[in-house]
Amino acid sequence: MDNTQSGIPKDETSKSEADSSAAPANNFVRSTAKRVMPIEGEVIWEYSNGELVKSETLGVWKTHDGMDIAASVGTDVKAACTGKVKEIKDDPLWGICVVIDHGDGYETHYCGLDKSLEVKEGSNVESGQKIGVTGTIECESKLAPHLHFAVKQ
């Protein structure tokens, strides 16, 4: 059976399926849940929006997929919105990274944390809940101490 018209596939999702999945309660963008900055501090390196920027530490041109917020090592880091801890990894360049899934494909990434975390993979978190404290980021070591924070879809 041909499900295309002029090369455009037909959407076979029913209206009830579309309505039920359109805006989950914990959707990061559409949610009315409180959102907070993960730490208070000056943004020392902004999101590059796909533009290449030079890494002073690595000496290469690359995109910057989040923002760097200045903070002393040991500063409390909070979940930006309600969600579930999807992943915790120890990356040789980014340090300890926590990924929180907020639903509908949105995630927040917190990189450069200390190993003493307050959450585990699978933990449910509330907006503003402490998830850990800042540590160090090897690939951005020429910058002042900071948290690398990103919202990704």
C-alpha positions, 0 to 999 in steps of 0.5 A: 500500500502506498502511504505517500502523496507527492513523496510526503509520508502520511502521518498515521498517528491518531488524534488521541495519540498526538494529544496524549504525547504533545506536552508531557507534564514534565516537558522542559519547554512547555511545562509550567513547572518552576525552572531555576538556574543551576547555580548563581554566577556570571556567564563566562562563555555563552552558547555559540549557536552553532558558530565556531569559537576557539577553545583557549585550553585545547587551541582548537575551533569548535562549537560551544553547546552550552553556557559556562557559569562561573562558580568556585569549586564546591558550589552547590549545583541544582536541577534546573527543572523536574525530571529523572537522572538519565546518565552519570558519566566520568568524562576525561575532558568534561569531568563528572557529567549528569544528564537529566531527562525532562520529557519530550526529548529535552535534557539538561547537562551539568558538566564539571561536577565533583564526584560527591553527587547527591543523585544516582542514575534513575533518581527523580529530581525536583526543580531546585534540588541539589544534585552535586557541587562543582568540580573541575573541567579539564577541557576548559581548564584555562577558564575560571572554575565553572559549571558547563550547563546545556539544554539539549533536544 
